[in-house]
């Protein structure tokens, strides 16, 4: 009798563990799908770029960043300068530094393309 009860208990534990593993995998896949949907629906981009202040005749008098990216051309966030980058992301940036940025393209049809930078990390 003891062996049957023990064997049944072990099988039940295995079934519970299997169900928990399947539920955890489904939860992880659901979270990943939600993140991807959020990124796509909000026009969020990830890029490795270079920080510059001007590009040819594109002088920005307010000291804004312009992030060069081939796909979209010059991009800029006029609310971020070297001081705010140091405050927000603890970065000591200089001209020509390579950075990784997470940003959103703003819908304005002007040149250079305005963006809103959410995160920046020096490479």
N, CA, C and O atoms as a MOPAC input file, in Angstrom:
PM7 MOZYME 1SCF
protein

 N      0.80500 1    -1.19300 1     0.00000 1
 C      0.00000 1     0.00000 1     0.00000 1
 C      0.85600 1     1.26900 1     0.00000 1
 O      0.54400 1     2.23500 1    -0.69600 1
 N      1.91400 1     1.25900 1     0.76900 1
 C      2.76000 1     2.43800 1     0.88100 1
 C      3.41900 1     2.78900 1    -0.44400 1
 O      3.54600 1     3.96400 1    -0.78800 1
 N      3.83900 1     1.76700 1    -1.19000 1
 C      4.51300 1     2.02000 1    -2.45400 1
 C      3.56600 1     2.66500 1    -3.45000 1
 O      3.97500 1     3.56400 1    -4.18600 1
 N      2.30500 1     2.22900 1    -3.49600 1
 C      1.32700 1     2.81500 1    -4.41500 1
 C      1.04900 1     4.27300 1    -4.05200 1
 O      0.96500 1     5.13600 1    -4.92600 1
 N      0.90900 1     4.53300 1    -2.76500 1
 C      0.64400 1     5.90500 1    -2.32000 1
 C      1.83200 1     6.81200 1    -2.63200 1
 O      1.65800 1     7.94700 1    -3.07300 1
 N      3.02800 1     6.30600 1    -2.40000 1
 C      4.22900 1     7.06900 1    -2.65800 1
 C      4.38300 1     7.33600 1    -4.15500 1
 O      4.73600 1     8.44200 1    -4.56500 1
 N      4.11300 1     6.30600 1    -4.96800 1
 C      4.20600 1     6.44100 1    -6.41600 1
 C      3.16200 1     7.43500 1    -6.93100 1
 O      3.46400 1     8.24600 1    -7.80700 1
 N      1.96100 1     7.38100 1    -6.40800 1
 C      0.90500 1     8.31200 1    -6.79000 1
 C      1.24700 1     9.74500 1    -6.40500 1
 O      0.97300 1    10.68400 1    -7.15300 1
 N      1.84200 1     9.90100 1    -5.24300 1
 C      2.24100 1    11.22600 1    -4.77400 1
 C      3.32500 1    11.80300 1    -5.67800 1
 O      3.27300 1    12.98500 1    -6.02100 1
 N      4.29600 1    10.99700 1    -6.06700 1
 C      5.37600 1    11.44300 1    -6.95200 1
 C      4.82000 1    11.84400 1    -8.31500 1
 O      5.23600 1    12.85800 1    -8.87600 1
 N      3.88400 1    11.05800 1    -8.85500 1
 C      3.27700 1    11.38300 1   -10.14900 1
 C      2.49100 1    12.68300 1   -10.06200 1
 O      2.52800 1    13.49000 1   -10.99100 1
 N      1.78000 1    12.89900 1    -8.95800 1
 C      1.02500 1    14.13800 1    -8.77600 1
 C      1.97200 1    15.33800 1    -8.70800 1
 O      1.69500 1    16.38500 1    -9.29400 1
 N      3.08400 1    15.18500 1    -7.99400 1
 C      4.06300 1    16.26700 1    -7.91000 1
 C      4.65200 1    16.58700 1    -9.27800 1
 O      4.85900 1    17.75500 1    -9.60600 1
 N      4.92300 1    15.56200 1   -10.07700 1
 C      5.45100 1    15.77400 1   -11.42200 1
 C      4.44600 1    16.51400 1   -12.28700 1
 O      4.82100 1    17.40700 1   -13.04800 1
 N      3.17000 1    16.15400 1   -12.17800 1
 C      2.12400 1    16.83000 1   -12.95900 1
 C      2.01700 1    18.29800 1   -12.55300 1
 O      1.87600 1    19.17700 1   -13.40300 1
 N      2.08500 1    18.55300 1   -11.25400 1
 C      2.00300 1    19.93800 1   -10.76200 1
 C      3.19600 1    20.74500 1   -11.25500 1
 O      3.02900 1    21.88500 1   -11.68700 1
 N      4.39200 1    20.17500 1   -11.19700 1
 C      5.58600 1    20.86700 1   -11.68200 1
 C      5.49200 1    21.14300 1   -13.17500 1
 O      5.87100 1    22.22000 1   -13.63500 1
 N      4.98600 1    20.17100 1   -13.93600 1
 C      4.82600 1    20.36000 1   -15.38300 1
 C      3.85400 1    21.48800 1   -15.67700 1
 O      4.11900 1    22.33000 1   -16.53400 1
 N      2.72700 1    21.51100 1   -14.97200 1
 C      1.73600 1    22.57200 1   -15.17200 1
 C      2.33400 1    23.92500 1   -14.81000 1
 O      2.11200 1    24.90300 1   -15.52500 1
 N      3.08400 1    24.00200 1   -13.72000 1
 C      3.71500 1    25.26800 1   -13.31800 1
 C      4.72900 1    25.73300 1   -14.35600 1
 O      4.77900 1    26.92100 1   -14.67700 1
 N      5.53000 1    24.82900 1   -14.88000 1
 C      6.51000 1    25.19600 1   -15.90400 1
 C      5.80800 1    25.72300 1   -17.15000 1
 O      6.23200 1    26.72800 1   -17.72000 1
 N      4.74600 1    25.05800 1   -17.57500 1
 C      3.99000 1    25.50500 1   -18.75000 1
 C      3.38300 1    26.88600 1   -18.49000 1
 O      3.42300 1    27.74900 1   -19.36700 1
 N      2.82900 1    27.10400 1   -17.31000 1
 C      2.24400 1    28.41200 1   -16.98100 1
 C      3.30000 1    29.51300 1   -16.95700 1
 O      3.04600 1    30.62200 1   -17.42900 1
 N      4.46800 1    29.22400 1   -16.41900 1
 C      5.54800 1    30.21900 1   -16.38100 1
 C      6.01400 1    30.55400 1   -17.79300 1
 O      6.24200 1    31.72300 1   -18.10400 1
 N      6.15600 1    29.55900 1   -18.64300 1
 C      6.56000 1    29.79400 1   -20.03300 1
 C      5.51500 1    30.64400 1   -20.74700 1
 O      5.86500 1    31.56700 1   -21.48300 1
 N      4.23100 1    30.34000 1   -20.53600 1
 C      3.15900 1    31.13800 1   -21.15500 1
 C      3.18700 1    32.57900 1   -20.66100 1
 O      2.97700 1    33.50800 1   -21.44100 1
 N      3.44400 1    32.76800 1   -19.38100 1
 C      3.52500 1    34.11600 1   -18.81200 1
 C      4.68700 1    34.89100 1   -19.42100 1
 O      4.53400 1    36.05900 1   -19.77600 1
 N      5.83800 1    34.25600 1   -19.54300 1
 C      7.00600 1    34.91500 1   -20.13300 1
 C      6.74200 1    35.29000 1   -21.58700 1
 O      7.06800 1    36.39800 1   -22.01200 1
 N      6.15500 1    34.37500 1   -22.34900 1
 C      5.84200 1    34.67500 1   -23.75200 1
 C      4.82000 1    35.79600 1   -23.87300 1
 O      4.90100 1    36.61900 1   -24.78500 1
 N      3.86500 1    35.82800 1   -22.96300 1
 C      2.86400 1    36.90500 1   -22.96600 1
 C      3.50900 1    38.26100 1   -22.67500 1
 O      3.16000 1    39.25800 1   -23.30700 1
 N      4.43300 1    38.30600 1   -21.73600 1
 C      5.13300 1    39.54500 1   -21.40700 1
 C      5.96800 1    40.01000 1   -22.59600 1
 O      5.97000 1    41.19500 1   -22.93100 1
 N      6.67100 1    39.08600 1   -23.22900 1
 C      7.48400 1    39.43700 1   -24.39800 1
 C      6.59700 1    39.98200 1   -25.51400 1
 O      6.94600 1    40.97600 1   -26.15200 1
 N      5.46000 1    39.34500 1   -25.75300 1
 C      4.53600 1    39.81800 1   -26.79100 1
 C      4.01000 1    41.20600 1   -26.46000 1
 O      3.86600 1    42.04100 1   -27.35300 1
 N      3.72300 1    41.46500 1   -25.19400 1
 C      3.22800 1    42.78700 1   -24.78400 1
 C      4.28500 1    43.86300 1   -24.99200 1
 O      3.97200 1    44.96100 1   -25.45300 1
 N      5.52600 1    43.55700 1   -24.65800 1
 C      6.61700 1    44.51400 1   -24.83700 1
 C      6.81300 1    44.81500 1   -26.31900 1
 O      6.96200 1    45.97600 1   -26.70000 1
 N      6.81300 1    43.79100 1   -27.14700 1
 C      6.97100 1    43.99700 1   -28.59000 1
 C      5.81800 1    44.82500 1   -29.14200 1
 O      6.03400 1    45.72100 1   -29.95900 1
 N      4.60500 1    44.53600 1   -28.70800 1
 C      3.44900 1    45.31100 1   -29.15800 1
 C      3.57100 1    46.76900 1   -28.72100 1
 O      3.26100 1    47.67000 1   -29.50100 1
 N      4.01300 1    47.01600 1   -27.50000 1
 C      4.19800 1    48.37700 1   -27.01000 1
 C      5.23800 1    49.11900 1   -27.84700 1
 O      5.03300 1    50.27600 1   -28.21600 1
 N      6.35100 1    48.45300 1   -28.14500 1
 C      7.42100 1    49.07800 1   -28.92700 1
 C      6.93600 1    49.42500 1   -30.32500 1
 O      7.19500 1    50.52300 1   -30.81700 1
 N      6.24100 1    48.50700 1   -30.96400 1
 C      5.77200 1    48.74000 1   -32.32900 1
 C      4.67600 1    49.79700 1   -32.36600 1
 O      4.71100 1    50.68600 1   -33.21600 1
 N      3.70900 1    49.71800 1   -31.46700 1
 C      2.58300 1    50.64900 1   -31.51400 1
 C      2.96900 1    52.07400 1   -31.12500 1
 O      2.28400 1    53.02200 1   -31.51000 1
 N      4.05000 1    52.24200 1   -30.37100 1
 C      4.48100 1    53.58200 1   -29.95700 1
 C      5.65000 1    54.11600 1   -30.76800 1
 O      6.22800 1    55.14500 1   -30.41900 1
 N      6.00600 1    53.42400 1   -31.85100 1
 C      7.05500 1    53.87700 1   -32.76300 1
 C      8.38400 1    54.09900 1   -32.03700 1
 O      9.06800 1    55.10000 1   -32.25200 1
 N      8.73200 1    53.14300 1   -31.17400 1
 C      9.96500 1    53.23600 1   -30.40200 1
 C     11.07100 1    52.53000 1   -31.17000 1
 O     10.86300 1    51.45900 1   -31.73900 1
 N     12.25400 1    53.14500 1   -31.17900 1
 C     13.39400 1    52.61600 1   -31.91400 1
 C     14.58200 1    52.44700 1   -30.97900 1
 O     14.68900 1    53.12800 1   -29.95900 1
 N     15.47100 1    51.53300 1   -31.34200 1
 C     16.71700 1    51.30300 1   -30.63100 1
 C     17.83100 1    51.54800 1   -31.63700 1
 O     17.73500 1    51.10500 1   -32.78200 1
 N     18.88200 1    52.24300 1   -31.23100 1
 C     19.94700 1    52.52300 1   -32.19600 1
 C     21.28300 1    52.73500 1   -31.50200 1
 O     21.35100 1    53.22900 1   -30.37600 1
 N     22.34300 1    52.34700 1   -32.20500 1
 C     23.71000 1    52.68700 1   -31.81900 1
 C     24.07900 1    53.86000 1   -32.71100 1
 O     24.12100 1    53.72000 1   -33.93300 1
 N     24.34700 1    55.01200 1   -32.11400 1
 C     24.55000 1    56.23000 1   -32.88800 1
 C     25.72500 1    57.02900 1   -32.34200 1
 O     26.41200 1    56.61100 1   -31.41000 1
 N     25.93300 1    58.19400 1   -32.95200 1
 C     27.00800 1    59.09400 1   -32.54300 1
 C     26.39200 1    60.43100 1   -32.15200 1
 O     25.50900 1    60.93800 1   -32.84300 1
 N     26.85600 1    60.99800 1   -31.05200 1
 C     26.36200 1    62.29400 1   -30.59000 1
 C     27.13500 1    63.39300 1   -31.29100 1
 O     28.36500 1    63.42000 1   -31.25300 1
 N     26.41300 1    64.30000 1   -31.93100 1
 C     27.04200 1    65.47800 1   -32.51800 1
 C     26.18100 1    66.68600 1   -32.20700 1
 O     25.00500 1    66.54600 1   -31.87100 1
 N     26.75000 1    67.85000 1   -32.31400 1
 C     25.99400 1    69.07800 1   -32.07300 1
 C     25.54000 1    69.69300 1   -33.38400 1
 O     24.48200 1    70.32100 1   -33.44200 1
 N     26.32800 1    69.52000 1   -34.43600 1
 C     25.93700 1    70.08800 1   -35.71600 1
 C     26.37200 1    69.14600 1   -36.82800 1
 O     27.29200 1    68.34600 1   -36.66100 1
 N     25.70600 1    69.25500 1   -37.94400 1
 C     26.04500 1    68.43900 1   -39.10500 1
 C     25.99600 1    69.34800 1   -40.31700 1
 O     24.91800 1    69.64600 1   -40.83200 1
 N     27.15100 1    69.78500 1   -40.77000 1
 C     27.16900 1    70.71600 1   -41.89500 1
 C     26.56500 1    72.03400 1   -41.49100 1
 O     27.06600 1    72.69900 1   -40.58500 1
 N     25.48800 1    72.42200 1   -42.15500 1
 C     24.84700 1    73.70700 1   -41.86400 1
 C     23.70100 1    73.56400 1   -40.86500 1
 O     22.88600 1    74.47800 1   -40.73800 1
 N     23.62300 1    72.45300 1   -40.16400 1
 C     22.50900 1    72.21900 1   -39.23300 1
 C     22.88200 1    72.65300 1   -37.81800 1
 O     22.88200 1    71.83800 1   -36.89500 1
 N     23.19400 1    73.91200 1   -37.65200 1
 C     23.55000 1    74.42400 1   -36.32900 1
 C     22.30300 1    74.54900 1   -35.45800 1
 O     21.29200 1    75.11200 1   -35.87700 1
 N     22.39100 1    74.02400 1   -34.26500 1
 C     21.30200 1    74.15100 1   -33.30500 1
 C     21.75000 1    75.11900 1   -32.21700 1
 O     22.64800 1    74.80000 1   -31.43800 1
 N     21.14500 1    76.27500 1   -32.15800 1
 C     21.58800 1    77.30100 1   -31.21700 1
 C     21.27200 1    76.95000 1   -29.77000 1
 O     21.87700 1    77.51200 1   -28.85600 1
 N     20.33300 1    76.02900 1   -29.54500 1
 C     19.97000 1    75.68700 1   -28.16400 1
 C     20.85200 1    74.59300 1   -27.57200 1
 O     20.61200 1    74.16300 1   -26.44400 1
 N     21.85800 1    74.13500 1   -28.29600 1
 C     22.76100 1    73.11700 1   -27.78400 1
 C     22.16400 1    71.72500 1   -27.76600 1
 O     22.58900 1    70.87700 1   -26.98200 1
 N     21.18500 1    71.48000 1   -28.61800 1
 C     20.51900 1    70.17300 1   -28.60900 1
 C     21.40300 1    69.09900 1   -29.20600 1
 O     22.31300 1    69.37100 1   -29.98900 1
 N     21.10900 1    67.87600 1   -28.81600 1
 C     21.77700 1    66.74700 1   -29.43900 1
 C     21.22900 1    66.54000 1   -30.83200 1
 O     20.05900 1    66.80700 1   -31.10500 1
 N     22.06700 1    66.07500 1   -31.68200 1
 C     21.60000 1    65.52100 1   -32.94200 1
 C     22.25100 1    64.15900 1   -33.04200 1
 O     23.47300 1    64.04300 1   -32.94500 1
 N     21.45800 1    63.14500 1   -33.23300 1
 C     21.93400 1    61.77500 1   -33.28600 1
 C     21.88000 1    61.33900 1   -34.74200 1
 O     20.80300 1    61.31800 1   -35.33700 1
 N     23.00300 1    60.99500 1   -35.31600 1
 C     23.03300 1    60.59800 1   -36.72500 1
 C     22.68000 1    59.11900 1   -36.85000 1
 O     23.24000 1    58.27700 1   -36.14900 1
 N     21.76300 1    58.81800 1   -37.73200 1
 C     21.38700 1    57.44300 1   -38.03500 1
 C     21.07100 1    57.37600 1   -39.51400 1
 O     20.25300 1    58.15900 1   -39.99600 1
 N     21.68500 1    56.47900 1   -40.24300 1
 C     21.53600 1    56.40600 1   -41.69600 1
 C     20.09700 1    56.27200 1   -42.16500 1
 O     19.69700 1    56.90400 1   -43.14300 1
 N     19.32000 1    55.45100 1   -41.47200 1
 C     17.96300 1    55.15700 1   -41.92400 1
 C     17.06700 1    56.39800 1   -41.97500 1
 O     16.26000 1    56.53300 1   -42.89500 1
 N     17.19700 1    57.29300 1   -41.01400 1
 C     16.33800 1    58.46600 1   -40.92800 1
 C     17.07500 1    59.77900 1   -41.15500 1
 O     16.43600 1    60.82900 1   -41.22300 1
 N     18.37400 1    59.75200 1   -41.27300 1
 C     19.12400 1    60.98800 1   -41.40200 1
 C     19.38300 1    61.58900 1   -40.03700 1
 O     19.38700 1    60.87000 1   -39.03800 1
 N     19.60100 1    62.90000 1   -39.97100 1
 C     19.85900 1    63.54000 1   -38.67400 1
 C     18.61100 1    63.52700 1   -37.79400 1
 O     17.50900 1    63.84300 1   -38.24400 1
 N     18.80900 1    63.16000 1   -36.54700 1
 C     17.72600 1    63.14100 1   -35.56300 1
 C     18.12700 1    64.03200 1   -34.40300 1
 O     19.31000 1    64.12100 1   -34.07300 1
 N     17.14900 1    64.70200 1   -33.77100 1
 C     17.50300 1    65.54700 1   -32.63700 1
 C     16.42400 1    65.54700 1   -31.57700 1
 O     15.23200 1    65.46100 1   -31.87200 1
 N     16.86800 1    65.64600 1   -30.34100 1
 C     15.98200 1    65.86300 1   -29.20600 1
 C     16.40900 1    67.18400 1   -28.59700 1
 O     17.44000 1    67.25800 1   -27.92900 1
 N     15.63200 1    68.21500 1   -28.81900 1
 C     16.04000 1    69.55000 1   -28.38100 1
 C     15.90300 1    69.74000 1   -26.87400 1
 O     16.33700 1    70.76300 1   -26.34300 1
 N     15.30900 1    68.77300 1   -26.17500 1
 C     15.20200 1    68.90700 1   -24.71900 1
 C     16.37500 1    68.26900 1   -23.99900 1
 O     16.45200 1    68.33700 1   -22.77200 1
 N     17.29400 1    67.64700 1   -24.73600 1
 C     18.44800 1    66.99000 1   -24.12400 1
 C     19.72800 1    67.66900 1   -24.58600 1
 O     19.98100 1    67.80500 1   -25.78300 1
 N     20.51900 1    68.08700 1   -23.62800 1
 C     21.85800 1    68.58300 1   -23.93000 1
 C     22.83500 1    67.82000 1   -23.02900 1
 O     22.42400 1    66.89700 1   -22.32600 1
 N     24.10100 1    68.18400 1   -23.03900 1
 C     25.07900 1    67.44300 1   -22.25300 1
 C     24.76400 1    67.48600 1   -20.75700 1
 O     24.98600 1    66.51000 1   -20.04100 1
 N     24.25000 1    68.61100 1   -20.29900 1
 C     23.93600 1    68.74800 1   -18.87500 1
 C     22.77500 1    67.83300 1   -18.47400 1
 O     22.85600 1    67.13900 1   -17.46100 1
 N     21.69500 1    67.82900 1   -19.26500 1
 C     20.55400 1    66.97800 1   -18.92100 1
 C     20.89300 1    65.49700 1   -19.08200 1
 O     20.35900 1    64.66800 1   -18.34500 1
 N     21.76100 1    65.14700 1   -20.02200 1
 C     22.19600 1    63.75100 1   -20.16400 1
 C     22.96700 1    63.31400 1   -18.92300 1
 O     22.82700 1    62.18000 1   -18.46400 1
 N     23.77700 1    64.21500 1   -18.38600 1
 C     24.51800 1    63.90100 1   -17.16400 1
 C     23.57100 1    63.70800 1   -15.98600 1
 O     23.79500 1    62.84200 1   -15.14100 1
 N     22.51800 1    64.51000 1   -15.93000 1
 C     21.56100 1    64.41200 1   -14.83500 1
 C     20.66600 1    63.18300 1   -14.95400 1
 O     20.47400 1    62.46200 1   -13.97500 1
 N     20.11700 1    62.93600 1   -16.14300 1
 C     19.16700 1    61.83200 1   -16.33400 1
 C     19.81100 1    60.46200 1   -16.31600 1
 O     19.31500 1    59.54100 1   -15.66600 1
 N     20.93000 1    60.32600 1   -17.03900 1
 C     21.50200 1    58.99400 1   -17.24800 1
 C     22.92200 1    58.87200 1   -16.69900 1
 O     23.58700 1    57.86500 1   -16.94300 1
 N     23.39800 1    59.87500 1   -15.96500 1
 C     24.72800 1    59.86900 1   -15.36100 1
 C     25.81900 1    59.65000 1   -16.42000 1
 O     26.70800 1    58.81300 1   -16.25700 1
 N     25.72500 1    60.42200 1   -17.50100 1
 C     26.66200 1    60.30100 1   -18.61200 1
 C     27.51000 1    61.55600 1   -18.74600 1
 O     26.99800 1    62.67400 1   -18.68400 1
 N     28.79000 1    61.36400 1   -18.92600 1
 C     29.69000 1    62.46400 1   -19.24900 1
 C     29.99000 1    62.34400 1   -20.73900 1
 O     30.91900 1    61.63900 1   -21.13400 1
 N     29.21200 1    63.02400 1   -21.55900 1
 C     29.32200 1    62.88700 1   -23.01200 1
 C     30.15200 1    64.00100 1   -23.62600 1
 O     30.22100 1    65.11400 1   -23.10400 1
 N     30.77200 1    63.68000 1   -24.73400 1
 C     31.48900 1    64.65000 1   -25.55300 1
 C     31.07100 1    64.43900 1   -26.99200 1
 O     30.45100 1    63.42800 1   -27.32400 1
 N     31.40800 1    65.39300 1   -27.85100 1
 C     31.10100 1    65.25800 1   -29.26400 1
 C     31.78100 1    64.02000 1   -29.83500 1
 O     32.94600 1    63.75700 1   -29.53900 1
 N     31.07200 1    63.27500 1   -30.63600 1
 C     31.62400 1    62.10500 1   -31.29000 1
 C     31.51600 1    60.82200 1   -30.48600 1
 O     31.92900 1    59.76800 1   -30.96900 1
 N     30.97100 1    60.87500 1   -29.26900 1
 C     30.81100 1    59.66000 1   -28.46800 1
 C     29.77200 1    58.73500 1   -29.09500 1
 O     28.74100 1    59.18300 1   -29.59600 1
 N     30.06100 1    57.44400 1   -29.05600 1
 C     29.08400 1    56.44800 1   -29.49700 1
 C     28.13900 1    56.16000 1   -28.34400 1
 O     28.56800 1    55.97100 1   -27.20600 1
 N     26.85800 1    56.13000 1   -28.64800 1
 C     25.84900 1    55.88100 1   -27.62500 1
 C     24.80000 1    54.90500 1   -28.15100 1
 O     24.59200 1    54.77000 1   -29.35700 1
 N     24.14800 1    54.23000 1   -27.20800 1
 C     22.98000 1    53.42000 1   -27.51100 1
 C     21.79400 1    54.21700 1   -27.00900 1
 O     21.78700 1    54.65200 1   -25.85800 1
 N     20.78500 1    54.41700 1   -27.85400 1
 C     19.62500 1    55.19700 1   -27.45100 1
 C     18.33100 1    54.42300 1   -27.71900 1
 O     18.22400 1    53.64900 1   -28.67000 1
 N     17.37300 1    54.66200 1   -26.85400 1
 C     16.00400 1    54.21200 1   -27.07000 1
 C     15.20400 1    55.48900 1   -27.23700 1
 O     15.18600 1    56.33800 1   -26.34600 1
 N     14.54300 1    55.62700 1   -28.37700 1
 C     13.85800 1    56.87900 1   -28.67100 1
 C     12.58000 1    56.63200 1   -29.45900 1
 O     12.33800 1    55.54700 1   -29.98700 1
 N     11.77600 1    57.68700 1   -29.51400 1
 C     10.53500 1    57.65500 1   -30.28600 1
 C     10.60200 1    58.77600 1   -31.31200 1
 O     10.92400 1    59.92000 1   -30.98900 1
 N     10.28900 1    58.42100 1   -32.55900 1
 C     10.20200 1    59.44500 1   -33.60200 1
 C      8.94500 1    60.27300 1   -33.37000 1
 O      7.86100 1    59.72400 1   -33.17300 1
 N      9.08800 1    61.56600 1   -33.39500 1
 C      7.92100 1    62.43800 1   -33.25700 1
 C      7.32700 1    62.67700 1   -34.64400 1
 O      8.05900 1    62.65800 1   -35.63300 1
 N      6.03900 1    62.89800 1   -34.73300 1
 C      5.37100 1    62.93400 1   -36.03900 1
 C      5.53500 1    64.23400 1   -36.82000 1
 O      4.84000 1    64.43400 1   -37.81600 1
 N      6.42000 1    65.10900 1   -36.40600 1
 C      6.56600 1    66.38600 1   -37.08800 1
 C      7.37700 1    66.22600 1   -38.36200 1
 O      8.38100 1    65.51400 1   -38.37600 1
 N      6.95500 1    66.87300 1   -39.41600 1
 C      7.64200 1    66.78500 1   -40.71300 1
 C      8.59500 1    67.96800 1   -40.87300 1
 O      8.39500 1    68.83200 1   -41.72600 1
 N      9.63300 1    67.99100 1   -40.03900 1
 C     10.64100 1    69.04100 1   -40.14900 1
 C     12.00200 1    68.38500 1   -40.24100 1
 O     12.12900 1    67.17500 1   -40.05300 1
 N     13.00500 1    69.16900 1   -40.52600 1
 C     14.34600 1    68.63800 1   -40.64600 1
 C     15.25800 1    69.38600 1   -39.68400 1
 O     15.19400 1    70.61500 1   -39.67200 1
 N     16.06700 1    68.77300 1   -38.90700 1
 C     16.21100 1    67.33700 1   -38.72400 1
 C     15.03200 1    66.73000 1   -37.97000 1
 O     14.32200 1    67.42400 1   -37.24200 1
 N     14.83400 1    65.43500 1   -38.15300 1
 C     13.69200 1    64.72500 1   -37.56900 1
 C     13.73800 1    64.80800 1   -36.03800 1
 O     14.72100 1    64.38600 1   -35.42800 1
 N     12.68500 1    65.34700 1   -35.41500 1
 C     12.67000 1    65.41400 1   -33.94900 1
 C     12.36400 1    64.04800 1   -33.33800 1
 O     11.56200 1    63.27400 1   -33.86200 1
 N     13.02300 1    63.78100 1   -32.22500 1
 C     12.81400 1    62.54700 1   -31.48400 1
 C     12.66000 1    62.86900 1   -30.01100 1
 O     12.97800 1    63.97300 1   -29.56900 1
 N     12.17200 1    61.90200 1   -29.25800 1
 C     12.12800 1    61.99500 1   -27.80100 1
 C     12.97100 1    60.84200 1   -27.27000 1
 O     12.62600 1    59.67700 1   -27.46700 1
 N     14.07100 1    61.16100 1   -26.59900 1
 C     14.97800 1    60.13900 1   -26.09100 1
 C     14.49100 1    59.66500 1   -24.72500 1
 O     14.29900 1    60.46300 1   -23.80800 1
 N     14.29200 1    58.33900 1   -24.60500 1
 C     13.86500 1    57.73500 1   -23.34700 1
 C     15.04900 1    57.23800 1   -22.52600 1
 O     15.03100 1    57.30300 1   -21.29700 1
 N     16.07100 1    56.74400 1   -23.20500 1
 C     17.22000 1    56.17400 1   -22.50100 1
 C     18.45200 1    56.33400 1   -23.37900 1
 O     18.38400 1    56.20900 1   -24.60200 1
 N     19.58100 1    56.61200 1   -22.73100 1
 C     20.83500 1    56.73800 1   -23.45500 1
 C     21.93400 1    56.09900 1   -22.61900 1
 O     21.99300 1    56.28100 1   -21.40300 1
 N     22.81400 1    55.34100 1   -23.29400 1
 C     23.91300 1    54.68400 1   -22.61300 1
 C     25.16900 1    54.84800 1   -23.47100 1
 O     25.13700 1    54.60700 1   -24.67800 1
 N     26.24000 1    55.24600 1   -22.86400 1
 C     27.50200 1    55.43900 1   -23.56700 1
 C     28.13200 1    54.08400 1   -23.86900 1
 O     28.17300 1    53.20100 1   -23.01300 1
 N     28.62500 1    53.93200 1   -25.10600 1
 C     29.26400 1    52.66200 1   -25.49900 1
 C     30.76800 1    52.76900 1   -25.42700 1
 O     31.47000 1    51.80100 1   -25.72200 1

